Amino acid sequence: MADERVRVVITGMGAMTPLGETPEEYWKNLAAGTSGIGPMTLCDPEGYPCQISGEVSGFDPNTYIGSKEARRMARFTQLAVAAALQAVENASYDISKDDPYRVGVLLGNGNGGFPTLEENCRILADRGGMRMSPFFFPMILPNMAAAAVSRYVGAHGYNSTATTACAASNQALGEAMAVIRRGTADVMIAGGTEAGISLLGLSGFAVMRALTTRNDEPQKASRPFDSGRDGFIPSEGSVIMVLESLDHALGRGANILVELAGFGSTSDAGHPVQPEESGISAAAAMQMALADASVALDRVDYINAHGTSTPLNDALETVAIKRLFGDLAYKIPISSTKSMIGHSLGAAGSLDAAACIKTITEGMIHPTVNLDDPDPECDLDYVPNQARAAEVQVALSNAFGFGGQNACLVFRKYVE
């Protein structure tokens, strides 16, 4: 069994997001404070309190996948395959030169094929079950994105899917790191994907009153840590990364982006949807991730917040950060990627992870947009409205999901 201190690095990324279909375009728009929120088009939201979303609006699966194959995939799988193929190309990785059983896939996903599920339920009700698609199960199951990615990149090794709600992508990246550390794989294709915008998903969140109602101002509706925040904006997307052991990456002369240095995961063991008021379990996940990376509290240069723009999450995430960092919390710049792209649920951590990587490599912290009237309970440095140049060596990324699922990652600038 490999030493637990095997270093794991990231050598490539692919991105399908509401702000662009490459990591470069995505980052350019994040740094500029551009919003990817607009009217909801993937379903008809008439009569619903929330009618806006973050969509990968220009996505054409046929650009990446044959049309016949694409028709047999749900959208969340299409996005994942596209991002994975892009990531492998970005990493200049030729799997044919490796043992394919030493290359695995681990993705995070929350909803599986919600739109496909809804469509087939309508067929069942209106026309009978025998008119449903024979590809119903291969399209809706959450593990099918990872299965399709393994097929398209030729990865025959460890394959799994994390379904820990909004913490799923961080869980997937952290577990993929662990797979490499324990010697089960040399390379992991890992990240997250989500494409659940549908009346089924919209209805579920709407009756919980979890969504924004600022339909007249789509680009100003996501307002993490602002006193006017009123709920999150449903979103979609996929970011996939190539993770390698350091020895493997060096052996093939790979371009190393950053080191994935730590992972921490905890459970609130409490309310199914509301975060724990004390912040103790979220703080513990952050602490575990930093300890796993051997990073002291005063060495954290940036925190990418979960920052959903819901009243409870933002206030209690602030509580958790203060609980762990104490007075240091006021000295650490923090920002919410979701202020510009909304909340992509199971994919959110992967989109945040891409932002962390670019923050380190580009020396720039993207802003939290629409932070015009800070909530007095959210009194930390949330980098309001303007990007900030900064030398970031260590970035901490938070993801907290329904079920009290907490998953945090530590990214570190690569140093030989």
HUZIBEL-V96121 format. One record per residue. RES is the residue in three letters. SS is DSSP state (H for helix, E for strand, C for the rest). OMEGA is omega in whole degrees, 0 to 359 (none if undefined). Layout:
res & ss & omega
RES & SS & OMEGA
RES & SS & OMEGA
This chain:
res & ss & omega
MET & C & 183
ALA & C & 175
ASP & C & 181
GLU & C & 182
ARG & C & 172
VAL & C & 181
ARG & C & 181
VAL & E & 182
VAL & E & 178
ILE & E & 187
THR & E & 179
GLY & E & 178
MET & E & 168
GLY & E & 186
ALA & E & 171
MET & E & 190
THR & E & 174
PRO & C & 179
LEU & C & 177
GLY & E & 183
GLU & C & 168
THR & C & 176
PRO & H & 182
GLU & H & 179
GLU & H & 178
TYR & H & 182
TRP & H & 179
LYS & H & 180
ASN & H & 175
LEU & H & 182
ALA & H & 179
ALA & C & 182
GLY & C & 182
THR & C & 178
SER & C & 176
GLY & C & 183
ILE & E & 178
GLY & E & 178
PRO & E & 180
MET & C & 181
THR & C & 184
LEU & C & 169
CYS & C & 182
ASP & C & 186
PRO & C & 183
GLU & C & 180
GLY & C & 179
TYR & C & 182
PRO & C & 177
CYS & C & 183
GLN & C & 181
ILE & E & 183
SER & E & 172
GLY & E & 186
GLU & C & 172
VAL & C & 198
SER & C & 182
GLY & C & 187
PHE & C & 175
ASP & C & 184
PRO & H & 182
ASN & H & 175
THR & H & 186
TYR & C & 189
ILE & C & 175
GLY & C & 186
SER & H & 180
LYS & H & 178
GLU & H & 182
ALA & H & 180
ARG & H & 181
ARG & C & 178
MET & C & 168
ALA & C & 185
ARG & H & 181
PHE & H & 177
THR & H & 177
GLN & H & 180
LEU & H & 182
ALA & H & 180
VAL & H & 179
ALA & H & 180
ALA & H & 180
ALA & H & 178
LEU & H & 178
GLN & H & 181
ALA & H & 180
VAL & H & 177
GLU & H & 179
ASN & H & 180
ALA & C & 185
SER & C & 185
TYR & C & 179
ASP & C & 185
ILE & H & 181
SER & H & 179
LYS & H & 181
ASP & C & 170
ASP & C & 185
PRO & H & 178
TYR & H & 173
ARG & H & 179
VAL & E & 183
GLY & E & 179
VAL & E & 177
LEU & E & 184
LEU & E & 173
GLY & E & 178
ASN & C & 181
GLY & C & 193
ASN & C & 186
GLY & C & 184
GLY & C & 181
PHE & H & 181
PRO & H & 178
THR & H & 177
LEU & H & 179
GLU & H & 181
GLU & H & 183
ASN & H & 173
CYS & H & 177
ARG & H & 178
ILE & H & 179
LEU & H & 183
ALA & H & 187
ASP & H & 189
ARG & H & 180
GLY & C & 187
GLY & H & 182
MET & H & 175
ARG & H & 178
MET & C & 180
SER & C & 174
PRO & C & 178
PHE & C & 183
PHE & H & 182
PHE & H & 178
PRO & H & 180
MET & H & 188
ILE & H & 187
LEU & C & 183
PRO & C & 182
ASN & C & 186
MET & H & 175
ALA & H & 178
ALA & H & 178
ALA & H & 181
ALA & H & 178
VAL & H & 180
SER & H & 180
ARG & H & 184
TYR & H & 180
VAL & H & 179
GLY & C & 181
ALA & C & 183
HIS & C & 185
GLY & C & 184
TYR & C & 182
ASN & E & 181
SER & E & 179
THR & E & 174
ALA & E & 182
THR & C & 181
THR & C & 176
ALA & H & 186
CYS & H & 175
ALA & H & 192
ALA & H & 183
SER & H & 176
ASN & H & 177
GLN & H & 181
ALA & H & 180
LEU & H & 179
GLY & H & 179
GLU & H & 177
ALA & H & 175
MET & H & 180
ALA & H & 178
VAL & H & 178
ILE & H & 181
ARG & H & 183
ARG & C & 173
GLY & C & 180
THR & C & 180
ALA & C & 172
ASP & C & 183
VAL & E & 173
MET & E & 172
ILE & E & 192
ALA & E & 179
GLY & E & 182
GLY & E & 179
THR & E & 177
GLU & E & 174
ALA & C & 186
GLY & C & 181
ILE & C & 186
SER & C & 177
LEU & H & 178
LEU & H & 179
GLY & H & 180
LEU & H & 181
SER & H & 182
GLY & H & 179
PHE & H & 182
ALA & H & 181
VAL & H & 173
MET & C & 184
ARG & C & 181
ALA & C & 189
LEU & E & 175
THR & C & 174
THR & C & 181
ARG & C & 185
ASN & H & 183
ASP & H & 179
GLU & H & 186
PRO & H & 185
GLN & H & 178
LYS & H & 188
ALA & C & 179
SER & C & 190
ARG & C & 181
PRO & C & 175
PHE & C & 177
ASP & E & 182
SER & C & 180
GLY & C & 181
ARG & C & 184
ASP & C & 179
GLY & C & 184
PHE & E & 179
ILE & C & 179
PRO & E & 184
SER & E & 180
GLU & C & 176
GLY & E & 177
SER & E & 168
VAL & E & 179
ILE & E & 182
MET & E & 172
VAL & E & 177
LEU & E & 179
GLU & E & 167
SER & E & 181
LEU & H & 181
ASP & H & 180
HIS & H & 181
ALA & H & 179
LEU & H & 182
GLY & H & 180
ARG & C & 178
GLY & C & 184
ALA & C & 172
ASN & C & 184
ILE & C & 180
LEU & C & 179
VAL & E & 172
GLU & E & 169
LEU & E & 196
ALA & E & 185
GLY & E & 181
PHE & E & 175
GLY & E & 182
SER & E & 178
THR & E & 175
SER & E & 174
ASP & C & 183
ALA & C & 183
GLY & C & 184
HIS & C & 183
PRO & C & 182
VAL & C & 182
GLN & C & 178
PRO & C & 181
GLU & C & 188
GLU & C & 182
SER & C & 183
GLY & C & 188
ILE & H & 182
SER & H & 175
ALA & H & 177
ALA & H & 179
ALA & H & 178
ALA & H & 176
MET & H & 181
GLN & H & 178
MET & H & 180
ALA & H & 179
LEU & H & 178
ALA & H & 178
ASP & H & 180
ALA & C & 184
SER & C & 181
VAL & C & 177
ALA & C & 182
LEU & H & 184
ASP & H & 177
ARG & H & 179
VAL & C & 184
ASP & C & 185
TYR & E & 173
ILE & E & 171
ASN & E & 186
ALA & C & 169
HIS & C & 165
GLY & C & 189
THR & C & 185
SER & C & 171
THR & C & 183
PRO & H & 183
LEU & H & 186
ASN & H & 188
ASP & H & 180
ALA & H & 184
LEU & H & 172
GLU & H & 175
THR & H & 178
VAL & H & 183
ALA & H & 179
ILE & H & 178
LYS & H & 181
ARG & H & 181
LEU & H & 190
PHE & H & 181
GLY & H & 181
ASP & H & 178
LEU & H & 183
ALA & H & 183
TYR & H & 182
LYS & H & 185
ILE & C & 175
PRO & E & 183
ILE & E & 173
SER & E & 181
SER & C & 175
THR & C & 183
LYS & H & 177
SER & H & 181
MET & H & 185
ILE & H & 185
GLY & C & 187
HIS & E & 181
SER & C & 170
LEU & H & 183
GLY & H & 178
ALA & H & 191
ALA & H & 182
GLY & H & 180
SER & H & 177
LEU & H & 176
ASP & H & 180
ALA & H & 177
ALA & H & 178
ALA & H & 178
CYS & H & 181
ILE & H & 179
LYS & H & 176
THR & H & 180
ILE & H & 185
THR & H & 184
GLU & H & 180
GLY & C & 183
MET & E & 176
ILE & E & 179
HIS & C & 184
PRO & C & 161
THR & E & 184
VAL & C & 179
ASN & C & 177
LEU & C & 186
ASP & C & 181
ASP & C & 187
PRO & E & 173
ASP & C & 179
PRO & C & 178
GLU & C & 179
CYS & C & 192
ASP & C & 178
LEU & C & 181
ASP & C & 183
TYR & C & 175
VAL & C & 187
PRO & E & 161
ASN & C & 179
GLN & C & 176
ALA & C & 184
ARG & E & 175
ALA & E & 181
ALA & C & 173
GLU & C & 184
VAL & C & 176
GLN & C & 185
VAL & E & 177
ALA & E & 176
LEU & E & 182
SER & E & 184
ASN & E & 172
ALA & E & 182
PHE & E & 187
GLY & E & 172
PHE & C & 185
GLY & C & 183
GLY & C & 181
GLN & E & 180
ASN & E & 180
ALA & E & 184
CYS & E & 181
LEU & E & 174
VAL & E & 175
PHE & E & 183
ARG & E & 175
LYS & C & 183
TYR & C & 175
VAL & C & 183
GLU & C & none
